């Protein structure tokens, strides 16, 4: 990964912002929903890094995209349970959309490369 991939950078920055927010979850949710969100974010990051170094990018990017969709629902659940406020949710939604857009562009580019 000579130059850091845009999707990796955006997700990494989102994780840096989100982890301290997860630490503020009440104890009963920190170790359930908070850990699930953090694990999912790290899984997506690992898949994107794997894709950056792999020739077969499409399956990895597709899996990362699916996990990103799951993450959207978990963060929405955190908002609905009032574990994060609306401003944090809006920031999260924009960050996840930016990551999703980057993954989508990367997928398109990798499909063209395989033609």
N, C-alpha and C positions, 0 to 999 in steps of 0.2 A: 504494500500500500504506500507507494511513493508519496503521493499527495493525499492528505486525509480526505476521505469521501464526505460530501456534504451531509448526507443522511446520518453518518456516524457522528460528525461534529454537532449537528442539531440535537440528536438524541443524547449525546454526552452532556451537553449544556443543560438540557431538560432534566436529566438525572441529577446533576449537581444542584439544581434549584429544588427538585422535588424531594430528595432524601431528607433534608432538614424539616420539610413540611410533614413528612410521614412520621418523624420523631415526635411531633406534637399530637398525634392521634392519642385518644384515651387508651389506657393499657389494654382494655378488652378488645380493641380493634387494631392496636399497633401490631400485635402478634398474629393477627388473622388477615384482615384486609390490607394493612400496611405492608406486611411481609410479602403478601401475594403481589401487590403492585410493584414493590421493589424487585422481587425476583423476576417478574415478567419484563420489566424495563431492562434488567441486566441480560436476560435471555435474548431480547431483541438486539441489544448492543452486540452480544457475542455472534449472533447470526449475521449481522451486517458486517462485522469484521471478517467472519468466515467467507462471506460473499466477496469481499474486497480481494481476498487472496485465492479465490476459487475460479476455475474455468467454467464450472457449472453454476452460474450465479442465479438463474431463474428460480430453481426450487427453493434456495435459501432466501431469496428476496420475497417470494410468495409466502413462505412460512413466517417471515418477519412481519409482513404486511398483515397476515391473519392475527398474529399475536398483538400487533398494534391495535387492531380492532377490539380485541378482548380487553386491552388496557384502557381503551376509551370507555368501555362499559364499567370497568372497575372504578375508574376515576369519577364517572358520573354517579355511581353508587355512593362513593365517598362524599360527593357534594349533596346528594339527596339525604344521606344520613347526617348531614351537617358536620362532617369531619373536616371539610375544607370549605372556605367561604366562596362566594360567587366570583370574586376577583381572581382567586387562585384557580378556580375551575375554568374561567375564561382564558387565563394565561395558559393553563394546561391544554385546553382545547386548541388554541392557536399553535402551541408547540407541537402537539401531536399531528395537527393538519400539515404543518411544515415538514415534519419527518415523513408523513405519508406521501406528500407531494414529491419529496426527494426520492423516496423509494420507487414511486411510480415512474419518475423520469429515468431512474437507473434501470428499472425493468425494461422500459421502452428501448433504451440505448443498448442493453445487453441482447435484446431480441434482434436488433439491427446488426449487431456484431456477429450473430450466429447465422445470418442469411448467407 
